[in-house]
Every structure is written in C-alpha cells, then in structure tokens.
C-alpha cells in the first residue's frame, strides 16, 4: 500500500494539500460548499458515484440542500459540527 502524503499542520495549508490528502485514501470522500455543490471528490468517490470529477465539480449534490432552500429546510451537513 502506498504511503499517503504528509498533511502540513501549518495554517498555510491550502486546498491543494487537502485534495492531495483526500485523494490518498481509498474511501470515497466528497467536499461540498455551503450551497451543497461539489468542490472536490476523491478518485474513490468518483468510482462510487460513477461520475468523473470534471462532471461533478460545481454541480449540486443530490442529497444536500442549500441553506436558503425555498422549503425552509436545510441539510444538517451545512451546519457547523460542534463536539
């Protein structure tokens, strides 16, 4: 098994570092913006969804709703996690 890249702990770590870390896992992971649109999906996630990354980025995830959805409901994933 390949060794995943080290994730910097400095505050200067940007989205490319996060994407590289997610891409190194064999688990499907998708990052969504606050409106429920795909920002990044790792290769395993693309396989699970059966859709190439280029066709996902910027499109809404079917299970997430925008916080300003007209129905007044929001996806719990759009709320901050508080332990």
BAFI-3210 file (N, C-alpha, C; in Angstrom, 3 decimals, decimal comma, padded with zeros to 6 digits):
// residues 83
n [1|2|3|4|5|6|7|8|9|10|11|12|13|14|15|16|17|18|19|20|21|22|23|24|25|26|27|28|29|30|31|32|33|34|35|36|37|38|39|40|41|42|43|44|45|46|47|48|49|50|51|52|53|54|55|56|57|58|59|60|61|62|63|64|65|66|67|68|69|70|71|72|73|74|75|76|77|78|79|80|81|82|83]
n.u [000,840|000,525|002,204|000,431|000,509|002,154|000,327|000,505|000,706|000,628|-000,897|-000,875|-001,650|-003,234|-006,101|-005,144|-003,444|-005,211|-006,869|-004,980|-004,445|-006,964|-007,257|-005,468|-006,620|-008,463|-011,105|-014,298|-014,712|-016,321|-016,233|-018,246|-019,588|-021,070|-023,536|-024,160|-022,885|-020,605|-017,209|-014,840|-014,102|-012,768|-010,766|-011,784|-014,345|-015,429|-015,505|-017,377|-019,644|-019,803|-019,166|-017,137|-014,700|-014,595|-017,193|-018,591|-017,737|-018,877|-021,501|-024,725|-024,954|-026,998|-028,153|-027,926|-029,123|-029,546|-028,772|-030,506|-032,790|-035,995|-037,951|-037,467|-036,127|-033,020|-030,042|-028,569|-025,847|-024,890|-024,601|-022,413|-020,173|-020,271|-018,564]
n.v [-001,170|002,213|004,942|007,558|011,096|013,436|015,578|018,968|020,813|023,466|026,747|027,549|025,618|024,803|024,410|022,599|020,917|019,692|018,370|016,595|015,003|013,840|012,491|010,458|008,511|005,414|005,498|006,755|010,195|013,296|016,780|019,496|022,720|025,549|025,674|023,168|022,159|020,212|020,487|019,130|015,777|012,754|010,205|007,618|008,301|009,246|006,856|005,446|007,044|006,874|008,799|011,093|013,359|015,923|016,207|016,536|018,686|021,764|021,170|020,503|018,405|015,588|014,930|017,005|020,129|023,569|026,135|028,265|027,220|027,184|025,730|025,989|024,153|022,759|021,044|018,964|018,755|021,225|022,691|023,857|021,561|020,746|019,592]
n.w [000,000|-000,796|000,759|002,215|001,392|003,566|005,702|006,033|009,083|009,393|009,265|006,710|004,937|002,006|-000,255|-002,201|-000,806|000,936|-000,921|-002,007|000,226|000,659|-001,739|-001,419|000,116|000,230|000,597|-000,317|-000,662|-000,512|-000,925|-000,112|-000,920|000,857|-000,295|-001,040|-003,278|-005,226|-004,459|-004,433|-005,220|-004,276|-006,003|-005,299|-004,481|-006,874|-008,286|-006,729|-007,151|-009,854|-011,704|-013,491|-012,052|-013,300|-014,182|-011,874|-010,173|-009,026|-009,442|-007,936|-005,073|-004,862|-002,409|-000,669|000,552|-000,203|002,176|001,918|000,820|-000,675|000,624|003,259|004,736|005,756|004,939|007,357|007,124|006,443|008,653|011,248|012,815|016,160|018,838]
ca.u [000,000|001,307|002,152|-000,212|001,352|002,021|-000,517|001,119|-000,125|000,672|-002,114|-000,718|-002,089|-004,331|-006,998|-004,416|-002,922|-006,368|-007,251|-003,969|-004,648|-008,188|-007,021|-004,618|-007,405|-009,250|-012,506|-014,918|-014,912|-016,735|-016,303|-019,312|-019,594|-022,209|-024,777|-024,334|-022,273|-019,324|-015,980|-013,835|-014,433|-011,546|-010,962|-012,670|-015,702|-015,867|-015,842|-018,646|-020,721|-019,819|-019,119|-015,807|-014,584|-014,914|-018,645|-019,177|-017,373|-019,790|-022,888|-025,286|-025,035|-028,439|-028,635|-027,724|-029,966|-028,991|-029,295|-031,593|-033,786|-037,320|-038,789|-037,154|-035,349|-031,609|-029,340|-027,775|-024,424|-024,498|-024,422|-021,101|-020,119|-019,824|-018,451]
ca.v [000,000|003,448|005,819|008,814|012,260|014,079|016,769|020,007|021,292|024,928|027,404|027,859|024,504|025,241|023,396|021,571|019,970|018,919|017,479|015,536|014,102|013,075|011,615|009,346|007,499|004,539|005,714|007,815|011,430|014,446|018,060|020,334|024,090|025,837|025,517|021,764|021,832|019,522|021,258|018,114|014,375|011,985|009,156|006,561|008,852|009,262|005,476|005,138|007,787|006,516|010,047|011,707|014,585|017,106|016,309|016,762|019,965|022,870|020,701|020,204|017,021|015,321|014,711|018,216|021,249|024,880|026,742|029,189|026,484|027,788|024,926|026,351|023,104|022,750|019,793|019,075|018,837|022,603|023,310|023,543|020,477|021,160|018,367]
ca.w [000,000|-000,888|001,913|001,856|001,626|004,876|005,689|006,853|010,179|009,449|008,799|005,297|004,101|001,156|-000,799|-002,930|000,180|001,390|-002,018|-002,099|001,356|000,412|-002,885|-000,996|000,818|-000,632|000,952|-001,106|000,093|-001,318|-000,223|-000,638|-000,427|001,723|-001,056|-001,369|-004,577|-005,122|-004,612|-004,758|-004,938|-004,499|-007,009|-004,800|-004,503|-008,276|-008,623|-006,060|-007,805|-011,256|-012,465|-013,427|-011,264|-014,108|-014,310|-010,554|-009,560|-009,290|-009,524|-006,618|-004,607|-004,806|-001,048|000,143|000,180|000,080|003,396|001,613|000,051|-000,539|001,518|004,635|005,383|005,380|005,165|008,584|006,811|006,235|009,968|011,822|013,790|017,490|019,673]
c.u [000,889|001,145|001,501|000,706|001,113|001,174|000,129|000,161|-000,105|-000,625|-002,026|-001,163|-003,317|-005,158|-006,274|-003,866|-004,067|-006,799|-006,271|-004,145|-005,888|-007,999|-006,215|-005,402|-008,190|-010,742|-013,067|-015,213|-015,300|-016,758|-017,367|-019,152|-020,871|-023,551|-025,002|-023,809|-020,925|-018,174|-014,858|-014,410|-013,175|-011,819|-011,900|-014,125|-016,259|-016,263|-017,184|-019,833|-020,860|-019,779|-017,714|-015,834|-015,011|-016,423|-019,334|-018,945|-018,328|-021,248|-023,412|-025,264|-026,520|-029,006|-028,505|-028,641|-029,272|-029,572|-030,445|-032,625|-035,169|-038,216|-038,559|-036,380|-033,908|-031,026|-028,524|-026,282|-023,966|-024,278|-023,049|-021,207|-019,575|-019,756|-019,157]
c.v [001,238|004,269|007,137|009,996|012,847|015,335|017,816|020,475|022,807|025,505|027,757|026,729|024,927|024,096|022,289|020,508|019,096|017,924|016,322|014,526|013,240|012,085|010,382|008,242|006,646|004,599|006,859|009,030|012,537|015,677|018,905|021,750|024,318|025,717|024,085|021,364|021,158|020,497|020,311|016,754|013,579|010,855|008,038|007,032|008,892|007,862|005,097|005,807|007,425|007,713|010,621|013,033|015,814|017,302|016,587|018,172|021,069|022,460|020,392|018,712|016,718|015,177|015,942|019,316|022,542|025,424|027,710|028,540|027,065|027,008|025,274|025,280|023,195|021,379|019,932|019,173|020,269|023,335|022,950|022,393|021,005|019,914|018,504]
c.w [000,000|000,382|001,509|002,130|003,009|004,727|006,587|007,943|010,285|008,931|007,326|004,371|003,319|000,625|-001,563|-001,990|000,678|000,315|-002,137|-000,969|001,143|-000,726|-002,499|-000,288|-000,174|-000,292|000,117|-000,245|-000,881|-000,420|-000,910|-000,124|000,388|001,002|-001,517|-002,733|-004,346|-005,365|-005,034|-004,410|-005,229|-005,487|-006,551|-004,790|-005,909|-008,730|-008,002|-006,744|-009,283|-012,188|-012,375|-012,665|-012,053|-014,262|-012,983|-010,014|-010,017|-009,375|-008,125|-006,304|-004,398|-003,399|-000,158|-000,371|000,554|001,382|003,120|000,690|000,345|000,428|002,987|005,378|004,921|005,680|006,453|008,319|006,600|007,545|010,519|012,820|015,094|018,352|020,999]
res [x|x|x|x|x|x|x|x|x|x|x|x|x|x|x|x|x|x|x|x|x|x|x|x|x|x|x|x|x|x|x|x|x|x|x|x|x|x|x|x|x|x|x|x|x|x|x|x|x|x|x|x|x|x|x|x|x|x|x|x|x|x|x|x|x|x|x|x|x|x|x|x|x|x|x|x|x|x|x|x|x|x|x]
***
